[in-house]
Amino acid sequence: MEEMDTEIACIRLGNVHYIPVTSPELACEFLKIQDSIFSSRPICMSASLVSNGYLTSVFLPIGDQWMKMRRILASHVLSPTSFQWLRPKRDEEADHLLRFVYNQCSNQPDDFINLRKVTRCYCGNVIRNMILSKRLEDEEQVDALFTLLQYLNSFGISDYLPWVSAFDLDGHKAIIKKAYATATKHIDIEVEQRIQLWKDGNKTLEQDILDVLIMLKDVNGNPLMNVKEIKAQVLELMLATVDNPSNAVEWTLAEMLNQPKLMERAIEELNTVVGINRLVQESDLPRLNYVKACIKEAFRLHPMPFNVPHVSVSDTIVGEKYFIPKGSIVLLSRLGLGRNPRVWKDPLKFKPGRHLKEKEDGEVVLTDSELNLLSFSIGRRGYPAVKLGSTITTMLLARLLQGFTWSLPPNSPCNDLLERSKSDHFCTLSLIAQAKPRLAKAVYP
């Protein structure tokens, strides 16, 4: 698209029109102005397997089941009341994050820390604690979640030639099924045991999201969700939470280590807002504008590549001249939006200050209503937990910066990673760094 000097294209795969978009103005038409037309999802093998036959909210085509699941999430799981109710579980994981890194760098001061593992495990543990009141059993579960995310909505031959699906020519089905079994093994056991506890009367108090899902009732007093729906929705909540925050924070730290003055300014803000005698809390986050500006810049420059695909439910015209046939699949390129040279000056440079200018009189937020960057999707099929995602991301970075002084190992590939990311988004190497405690020992949990 860049070589063709276009911000919208149409690629035909079989009988399906794929429409990638890198224009913020057109993105707003798709997700805001005409979001009711682009409100469905494509039918594909990967989404069907991961959602256990389209039982959940994110991957469902438009219809009654989607309306039901969306209403449950908005009213009972991700409401402002639930957000506050579950705060102690997030606080617990923020303390555990600090304790884990502190113990690692205190017991083995010359060792280096794999920040990808740290950030991914933190995000996995936060959502698992909120849902199940338990932490991850092992890293294998986190790896399985990221494998599922890697293959979700990826190009699969059987999606265009259904008659070859039995042969699994590209091997995607086997990979997804294996990762799905690993990711759901503990979820299924927890859900079944918890349902039995409620049935036997051994549990009477709702303590987490799973309890809420189990105890929801319809107008006749019957369970609103069946067991399959509960299991599928738990997995989807985990998938929706682990990748965006961990990816943004890893890249933010990589950029800060490459430009130490950025890290110094973020730490100075933490010292001013929070101090060094207590740990940063969620109530401090609204005032950490520079920290959030750094995260927002990572969302712009180093995003996950695409949003979840949208499908048009009728013929329409966007941008006054582009005819979009019914059934077209629209992909908004996060990379293309965030690096669009028409919108952003020096698009390949990491400059957090550009986001402070927008909010001189208020708070920096991680979203962009004009879709000049796409951190969390908006509109009818938008991400329903923007506040939760923003909080998890900001707390993760704030605790890591407040608690530790970070440095790169000798001959670190960090600079190479940043250079390669400008032309190749996909990065297989984890960020490795050394941490040293920067607060008094009594402050650490």
DRENDO-814464 format. One line per field, with one value per residue (C-alpha): z, y, x; residue number from 1. Coordinates in steps of 0.001 Angstrom, whole numbers. Each point is the difference from the previous one (the first is absolute). Example, Ala and Ser with C-alpha at 12.3 -4.5 7.8 and 13.67 -1.06 7.14 Angstrom:
2
c3 <- 7800/-660
c2 <- -4500/3440
c1 <- 12300/1370
i <- 1/2
END
This chain:
445
c3 <- 0/763/-3366/-1716/1902/1237/3421/-991/-2224/-1024/-155/-1248/1564/-1564/204/2894/-279/2587/550/1972/1175/1228/-165/3326/-1774/-1694/3220/1729/-2692/575/3825/817/-2768/-1604/2823/-149/-3552/889/3202/-861/72/-2595/248/220/1368/2578/1609/73/1839/2514/807/207/-2889/312/3559/1126/-704/-2007/-2890/-399/-3211/692/1532/3202/1584/-470/1481/3015/670/-627/2450/2653/-325/-1/2852/2331/-748/-1242/1583/2091/3141/-838/-835/3506/1661/-1558/763/2960/-2362/-2351/2971/1102/-3393/-164/3335/-1193/-3132/2117/2411/-2833/-1702/3350/1087/-3359/-119/3721/18/-3327/-534/-3062/-1812/-2640/-76/-2953/-129/-2491/2447/2878/-1828/-1496/3277/1824/-2471/110/3785/314/-2114/1435/3539/-926/-1596/2095/3128/-931/-1639/-3071/596/-2391/-2953/-2366/410/-1004/-3004/-1040/137/-2253/-2423/-302/-585/-2661/-2041/615/-3320/-1680/-3640/-164/-3247/1243/487/-3777/-1093/2611/-1622/995/3715/837/-1199/2099/-2770/1784/3411/1701/1371/1816/1484/1190/1492/1940/1359/772/2052/2008/530/1067/2073/3299/-1004/-562/3341/1877/-1613/714/3597/648/-1432/2270/3031/-681/-610/3258/1972/986/-1553/665/-766/-3413/60/-3650/-3607/-184/2906/-1786/-3236/1847/2037/-2827/-409/-2729/619/1004/2566/-2153/-627/-2703/-1279/-489/923/-3536/-254/3352/-926/-3409/1432/2667/-2686/-2148/2898/517/-3701/-143/2916/-359/-3249/-432/3437/83/-3558/651/3238/-1419/-2930/2270/2161/-3090/-1276/3438/304/-3417/998/3752/271/-615/2925/2187/-722/759/3295/879/-506/2230/2681/-139/-62/2219/1742/1075/3348/-1336/-3086/-2895/219/-2502/1499/-1123/-3647/-1219/892/-1677/-3352/-1268/880/-1930/-2901/-287/-86/-2564/-2207/233/-1059/-2972/-1130/1119/-3/-482/-3802/-619/1791/1/-3528/-692/-2572/-1876/368/-3080/-3015/793/-1101/2206/-590/-2555/-2726/1238/-588/2629/-937/2579/1653/-412/2793/1230/1728/1677/10/3397/-1447/-2995/2099/2607/-2553/-2588/-1132/-1042/3628/2062/-230/236/145/643/2978/3561/1301/2992/260/-3047/2123/2792/-2362/-546/3709/1448/2108/1001/174/-2646/-1040/-1909/-2645/-2989/-985/-3472/-582/-848/1983/1092/3517/966/-2646/165/-1299/230/-69/1971/2955/3003/2628/-982/3618/1163/-2842/542/3751/-361/-2548/1954/3346/-1525/-1383/3028/2481/-2088/-348/3599/1537/-2014/-1873/-3382/-2210/-3093/8/-1972/-3764/387/-3232/1212/-2561/-2769/1097/-167/-3434/-1387/1431/-2398/-2968/1627/2845/1103/2638/1193/2439/3531/1736/2553/2663/3412/2963/3236/2830/251/3072/3676/810/2319/-2892/-1939/780
c2 <- 0/2365/-736/515/3275/-994/-92/-2477/-3069/-2999/-3469/-2852/-3414/-2546/1603/2287/3662/1004/3745/1227/3624/2387/3274/1335/1809/-3207/-1957/2376/-724/-3737/63/3126/1407/-3306/-2396/-1576/-1178/-1312/-1693/-3674/-2423/-2462/-3717/-1716/-3207/1601/2225/-2868/-2285/2621/1171/-3594/477/3776/89/3160/3722/1037/-2475/-474/1101/2481/-1565/-868/-1929/2940/2392/-2259/-404/3657/1055/-2380/1426/3648/-245/-2605/-771/3213/2619/2863/-1701/-3284/1876/1480/-3225/-1922/2573/-1947/-2856/2361/1536/-3479/-738/3381/-844/-3479/1464/2207/-2809/-2374/2410/1117/-3570/-858/2949/-263/-3716/37/3599/-808/-1780/1651/45/-1043/2873/-1735/-2844/2428/2184/-2902/-1907/3134/605/-3664/-21/3212/-1268/-3527/1368/2205/-2936/-3020/1449/-2064/615/-1757/-3544/290/1971/-2652/1458/3470/-1437/-1828/3242/1745/-2927/291/3752/-579/-2238/1781/1351/-895/-1063/-3555/-1902/-1725/3368/447/-3640/-1672/-3414/-253/666/-3719/-142/2943/830/2971/-1740/2838/-2147/-2368/2916/1779/-3150/-769/3555/73/-3201/1469/3368/-1472/-2948/1903/2287/-2928/-1601/3288/754/-3466/-22/3492/-842/-3029/2115/2286/-2956/-1679/3208/87/3437/2947/3102/1261/604/266/122/-3742/210/2827/-2001/-3079/1897/2054/-843/638/1372/-3472/-512/-2471/275/2595/-1790/-3698/-1715/150/3710/691/-1963/1663/3489/-509/-959/2974/2436/-1365/237/3580/1110/-1516/1274/3729/1159/-2303/892/3752/-69/-2150/2389/3065/-1312/-863/3565/1445/-2102/1256/3622/245/3592/-1275/-2398/2742/2268/-2775/-806/3690/144/-3068/1589/3188/-1600/-3035/479/-2711/-986/-1769/-1983/1406/-847/107/3296/1558/-1021/2970/2336/-2067/1722/-442/-3701/-399/2076/-2474/-2910/1761/543/-3727/-765/2324/-1176/-3644/-1243/-3449/-54/-87/411/-2873/-107/1684/-1299/2199/-1118/1970/1865/3514/2844/1480/3084/1087/-2108/-3484/-2635/-2766/-3131/-1929/-2684/1905/-469/3253/4/3178/-25/1195/271/2003/2384/622/527/1940/2779/2211/64/-348/2055/-2238/-3098/-2430/1934/-750/3435/-211/3788/136/-1419/2545/2855/-1376/33/3063/728/-3551/-3643/-2030/-2994/-3030/155/2327/893/1105/-3380/1525/-3008/-3065/-1195/-1414/-428/2215/-54/-2618/-2818/1968/-1223/139/185/3078/1184/-3420/-347/3522/-581/-3330/1495/3165/-1753/-2556/2655/2297/-2737/-1191/3551/1023/-3129/-535/1553/-1732/-456/-1986/-2874/420/-463/171/-409/2680/2599/-2598/-960/3599/527/-3219/837/2939/-2351/-3292/203/-3615/-382/-3475/1106/921/3134/-975/2510/242/1375/1557/1063/3804/287/-744/-3682/623/1380/-3264/-2379
c1 <- 0/2861/1621/-3367/-488/-3452/-1656/-2714/244/-2075/1539/-2146/581/-2336/-3425/924/997/2623/294/3059/-136/2717/-1965/-1339/-2844/-1150/560/-2427/-2588/355/18/-2039/-2177/-1037/860/-3478/746/3476/-1112/323/2935/1308/-619/3372/1459/2302/-2667/-2490/2439/1133/-3546/-1302/-2393/-576/-1315/1792/-203/3081/-30/-3743/-1715/-2790/-3127/-1884/2882/2358/-2572/-396/3725/756/-2718/1365/3510/-1077/-2509/1476/3659/1624/-2253/1487/-1355/1743/3192/163/-1135/2906/2670/1510/818/1827/1839/1036/1534/1751/1649/884/1622/2240/803/908/2420/1431/744/1497/2371/870/751/1841/1152/2106/-2840/-2116/-3779/-2097/-2480/-2238/-597/-496/-2524/-1932/-225/-1128/-2829/-992/-21/-2018/-2866/165/-165/-2965/-1837/1022/1666/3048/3344/1405/1182/2962/1394/-1345/-3486/1196/1846/-3180/-2014/2501/23/-3785/319/2647/-2308/-3304/-1325/3274/-59/-1364/-495/-3164/-1725/19/-103/-2246/252/3726/-679/180/3607/1316/2472/1583/42/-1881/-2811/2393/1967/-3144/-1518/3182/296/-3735/277/2886/-1693/-3349/1198/-12/-2887/-2380/868/-429/-3368/-1419/1220/-1357/-3437/-141/907/-2960/-2323/1025/-473/3682/373/-2290/2085/1084/3751/1030/-1198/-594/-2451/-1804/-319/-1283/-2582/-1536/-3692/-2560/-3502/-1206/2749/1936/3780/609/3111/624/3263/1422/-698/1663/3136/240/-513/2665/2522/-966/466/3498/839/-1275/2178/3451/1483/-660/1284/3031/1023/-315/2002/2803/418/-231/2832/2047/-369/796/3139/1015/-749/828/-1274/-3532/319/1461/-2951/-2521/1743/80/-3759/-446/2177/-2071/-3460/624/3340/2423/-1520/-3077/-960/-1988/-3701/-2858/-1185/3319/-322/-2113/2896/2741/-444/3556/27/-3261/1345/2883/-2434/-2186/3037/779/-3575/544/3432/58/-3610/-1436/-426/-3780/-3278/-2508/-1529/-3351/-2494/-2478/-3627/-1147/1359/1173/2262/2717/2082/-2618/1640/921/-2667/150/-1999/-1986/2143/3283/2549/1532/3385/1182/3783/1184/3488/-1196/-2103/2684/2779/-1993/2414/-2927/-1152/3156/3189/3079/-2237/2863/1381/-1094/-1080/-2394/-194/-2266/-2834/424/-865/-3490/-869/1680/-3076/-900/918/1809/-2101/1252/-2741/-386/-3554/1164/1737/3366/1162/-1942/811/-3409/-2680/-3102/-3573/-2713/2574/2560/2030/-2377/2754/1994/296/1178/2500/1335/338/1821/2402/787/383/2365/2337/-290/920/2967/1342/-634/1427/3159/2867/235/3062/879/2483/3226/-424/-3773/-1999/-2461/1113/-161/-3517/-1156/1525/-1464/-3421/-234/-193/-973/-2505/283/2707/965/2724/-1069/1245/2662/1097/1609/-1954/1212/-2344/-270/-2254/635/-339/-2979/-2072/1/-2900
i <- 1/2/3/4/5/6/7/8/9/10/11/12/13/14/15/16/17/18/19/20/21/22/23/24/25/26/27/28/29/30/31/32/33/34/35/36/37/38/39/40/41/42/43/44/45/46/47/48/49/50/51/52/53/54/55/56/57/58/59/60/61/62/63/64/65/66/67/68/69/70/71/72/73/74/75/76/77/78/79/80/81/82/83/84/85/86/87/88/89/90/91/92/93/94/95/96/97/98/99/100/101/102/103/104/105/106/107/108/109/110/111/112/113/114/115/116/117/118/119/120/121/122/123/124/125/126/127/128/129/130/131/132/133/134/135/136/137/138/139/140/141/142/143/144/145/146/147/148/149/150/151/152/153/154/155/156/157/158/159/160/161/162/163/164/165/166/167/168/169/170/171/172/173/174/175/176/177/178/179/180/181/182/183/184/185/186/187/188/189/190/191/192/193/194/195/196/197/198/199/200/201/202/203/204/205/206/207/208/209/210/211/212/213/214/215/216/217/218/219/220/221/222/223/224/225/226/227/228/229/230/231/232/233/234/235/236/237/238/239/240/241/242/243/244/245/246/247/248/249/250/251/252/253/254/255/256/257/258/259/260/261/262/263/264/265/266/267/268/269/270/271/272/273/274/275/276/277/278/279/280/281/282/283/284/285/286/287/288/289/290/291/292/293/294/295/296/297/298/299/300/301/302/303/304/305/306/307/308/309/310/311/312/313/314/315/316/317/318/319/320/321/322/323/324/325/326/327/328/329/330/331/332/333/334/335/336/337/338/339/340/341/342/343/344/345/346/347/348/349/350/351/352/353/354/355/356/357/358/359/360/361/362/363/364/365/366/367/368/369/370/371/372/373/374/375/376/377/378/379/380/381/382/383/384/385/386/387/388/389/390/391/392/393/394/395/396/397/398/399/400/401/402/403/404/405/406/407/408/409/410/411/412/413/414/415/416/417/418/419/420/421/422/423/424/425/426/427/428/429/430/431/432/433/434/435/436/437/438/439/440/441/442/443/444/445
END
